[in-house]
Amino acid sequence: MKKLKWGVLSTANIGVAKVVPAMQRSAYCEIVALAGRNLDHARNWTGRLGIRKAYGSYAELLEDEEIDAVYNPLPNHLHVPWTLKALEAKKHVLCEKPLALNANEAASLIAASAKHERLVLEAFMVRNHPQWLRTRELIRSGVLGRVQAVQGVFAYCNTDPQNIRNKPDIGGGGLMDIGCYCVMASRYVFAAEPCRVVALIDRDPDMGIDRLTSGLLDYGSGRQASFICGTQTSFSQGFRVFGDQGGIQLVQPFKSLPEETLSLIYHQGENKQTEEIVSPCNQYTLQGDMASRVFSREIEPEFSLQDAILNMRVIDALRQSAETGRWVQLAEGC
Ligand SMILES: NC(=O)c1ccc[n+]([C@@H]2O[C@H](COP(=O)([O-])OP(=O)(O)OC[C@H]3O[C@@H](n4cnc5c(N)ncnc54)[C@H](OP(=O)(O)O)[C@@H]3O)[C@@H](O)[C@H]2O)c1
């Protein structure tokens, strides 16, 4: 397959520090341009990253006919507006998580994607990591028995009022930034949607963002997911799967360095515990491979736009529950 030609919207930290260098290592991606609101700043980064073209506005980059696909790591409130513009310019889009500010906004992408015959993928890079593929393989093989519960944790400490995560009006807050991974991971493990959810949120009194959220997702038939996400908490991450015959523990389920060897602890019953080693890999390179191949129609997307809308729907319901202090029903079944 020929390398797909990519443009990058902004000099966002996640792009220039992690995703762009990782995609440059992909056999399927060529990063040909990067745009920033400030041309000098964009040029500084294209120089450092060895990218051929710099643009001083996102709109100019979208006019570039050489570009097939766009990576959108803008702040959350700009995900849908610039993804829509990219679709109109006939570009496929790999958009950072969470795809939108809410499920309705995410759903507005469906018609545009169909009309312009271009695809949108939400950049949950972890779904490309072999540790998650192995987790799913173990669950599907039946060795854990009936999977009853999952538990996720993702937390860090960031009190900088200038950081996009601490601005509620542009889609900040812990649930949007990292709680979305825990929601997505529970849906991934159960391969189902929760039928009702409840949440408790503690907000920062000055910045107004949710800084600590605990969520409980009822998947029906005795299946439960719980998670904690915090943005003024010491760094922590973990994910556990509990079955009636065994369990899995992912020590670094979300954030991992490409050179790190990860372990997946898998146990059956009380005594038999196996530590499986997962070889180092760059989950952002794997994500770039997958996105280029999907956009080139070489493979079908495993997680469609509809999946991203469903994830946002659960996040919306968790927020609604925290406001009302009640369970929010999403479907029949519990
Ligand atoms: N998948 C992952 O591992 C991962 C990790 C971190 C973050 N993310 C996601 O990536 C996105 C960006 O996160 P980040 O931490 O990289 O953000 P960031 O460093 O603050 O970058 C955001 C960029 O957006 C541009 N921008 C345009 N309008 C803006 C506005 N009104 N306010 C602030 N910036 C504006 C700026 O670039 P220019 O000035 O160059 O135009 C800015 O550098 C978020 O959606 C986040 O959830 C994903």
The ligand as an SDF file (V2000), in Angstrom:
LIG
                    3D

 48 52  0  0  0  0  0  0  0  0999 V2000
   -4.3910   10.0990   22.8770 N   0  0  0  0  0  0  0  0  0  0  0  0
   -3.5930   10.5980   23.8020 C   0  0  0  0  0  0  0  0  0  0  0  0
   -2.6900    9.9280   24.3110 O   0  0  0  0  0  0  0  0  0  0  0  0
   -3.7720   12.0240   24.2270 C   0  0  0  0  0  0  0  0  0  0  0  0
   -2.8820   12.5800   25.1460 C   0  0  0  0  0  0  0  0  0  0  0  0
   -2.9930   13.9330   25.4480 C   0  0  0  0  0  0  0  0  0  0  0  0
   -4.0110   14.6810   24.8800 C   0  0  0  0  0  0  0  0  0  0  0  0
   -4.8910   14.1130   24.0210 N   0  0  0  0  0  0  0  0  0  0  0  0
   -5.9600   14.9120   23.3970 C   0  0  0  0  0  0  0  0  0  0  0  0
   -5.3510   15.7640   22.4510 O   0  0  0  0  0  0  0  0  0  0  0  0
   -5.9720   17.0440   22.4520 C   0  0  0  0  0  0  0  0  0  0  0  0
   -4.9310   18.1110   22.7050 C   0  0  0  0  0  0  0  0  0  0  0  0
   -4.3130   17.9270   23.9390 O   0  0  0  0  0  0  0  0  0  0  0  0
   -2.8910   18.6220   24.2850 P   0  0  0  0  0  0  0  0  0  0  0  0
   -2.6110   18.4160   25.6950 O   0  0  0  0  0  0  0  0  0  0  0  0
   -1.8950   18.1870   23.2910 O   0  0  0  0  0  0  0  0  0  0  0  0
   -3.2870   20.1480   24.0520 O   0  0  0  0  0  0  0  0  0  0  0  0
   -2.3830   21.4560   23.8740 P   0  0  0  0  0  0  0  0  0  0  0  0
   -0.9330   21.1270   23.9990 O   0  0  0  0  0  0  0  0  0  0  0  0
   -2.9420   22.4990   24.7560 O   0  0  0  0  0  0  0  0  0  0  0  0
   -2.6090   21.8230   22.3490 O   0  0  0  0  0  0  0  0  0  0  0  0
   -3.8050   22.2480   21.8020 C   0  0  0  0  0  0  0  0  0  0  0  0
   -3.4660   23.0480   20.5520 C   0  0  0  0  0  0  0  0  0  0  0  0
   -4.6600   23.4940   19.9440 O   0  0  0  0  0  0  0  0  0  0  0  0
   -4.4290   24.7370   19.3140 C   0  0  0  0  0  0  0  0  0  0  0  0
   -5.5350   25.6230   19.7090 N   0  0  0  0  0  0  0  0  0  0  0  0
   -6.4530   26.1600   18.8710 C   0  0  0  0  0  0  0  0  0  0  0  0
   -7.3440   26.8770   19.5240 N   0  0  0  0  0  0  0  0  0  0  0  0
   -7.0120   26.8250   20.8290 C   0  0  0  0  0  0  0  0  0  0  0  0
   -7.5710   27.3620   22.0080 C   0  0  0  0  0  0  0  0  0  0  0  0
   -8.6920   28.0990   21.9840 N   0  0  0  0  0  0  0  0  0  0  0  0
   -6.9710   27.1150   23.1760 N   0  0  0  0  0  0  0  0  0  0  0  0
   -5.8750   26.3380   23.2380 C   0  0  0  0  0  0  0  0  0  0  0  0
   -5.2920   25.7840   22.1420 N   0  0  0  0  0  0  0  0  0  0  0  0
   -5.8590   26.0130   20.9530 C   0  0  0  0  0  0  0  0  0  0  0  0
   -3.0700   25.2450   19.7110 C   0  0  0  0  0  0  0  0  0  0  0  0
   -2.1780   24.9830   18.6250 O   0  0  0  0  0  0  0  0  0  0  0  0
   -1.6690   26.0990   17.5810 P   0  0  0  0  0  0  0  0  0  0  0  0
   -1.3910   27.3320   18.3750 O   0  0  0  0  0  0  0  0  0  0  0  0
   -0.4820   25.4500   17.0040 O   0  0  0  0  0  0  0  0  0  0  0  0
   -2.7330   26.3090   16.5660 O   0  0  0  0  0  0  0  0  0  0  0  0
   -2.6630   24.3280   20.8490 C   0  0  0  0  0  0  0  0  0  0  0  0
   -1.2900   24.0710   20.8620 O   0  0  0  0  0  0  0  0  0  0  0  0
   -7.0910   16.9600   23.4750 C   0  0  0  0  0  0  0  0  0  0  0  0
   -8.2840   16.6390   22.8230 O   0  0  0  0  0  0  0  0  0  0  0  0
   -6.6990   15.8020   24.3760 C   0  0  0  0  0  0  0  0  0  0  0  0
   -7.8160   15.1240   24.9240 O   0  0  0  0  0  0  0  0  0  0  0  0
   -4.7720   12.7970   23.6760 C   0  0  0  0  0  0  0  0  0  0  0  0
  1  2  1  0
  2  3  2  0
  2  4  1  0
  4  5  1  0
  4 48  2  0
  5  6  2  0
  6  7  1  0
  7  8  2  0
  8  9  1  0
  8 48  1  0
  9 10  1  0
  9 46  1  0
 10 11  1  0
 11 12  1  0
 11 44  1  0
 12 13  1  0
 13 14  1  0
 14 15  2  0
 14 16  1  0
 14 17  1  0
 17 18  1  0
 18 19  2  0
 18 20  1  0
 18 21  1  0
 21 22  1  0
 22 23  1  0
 23 24  1  0
 23 42  1  0
 24 25  1  0
 25 26  1  0
 25 36  1  0
 26 27  1  0
 26 35  1  0
 27 28  2  0
 28 29  1  0
 29 30  1  0
 29 35  2  0
 30 31  1  0
 30 32  2  0
 32 33  1  0
 33 34  2  0
 34 35  1  0
 36 37  1  0
 36 42  1  0
 37 38  1  0
 38 39  2  0
 38 40  1  0
 38 41  1  0
 42 43  1  0
 44 45  1  0
 44 46  1  0
 46 47  1  0
M  CHG  2   8   1  16  -1
M  END
$$$$
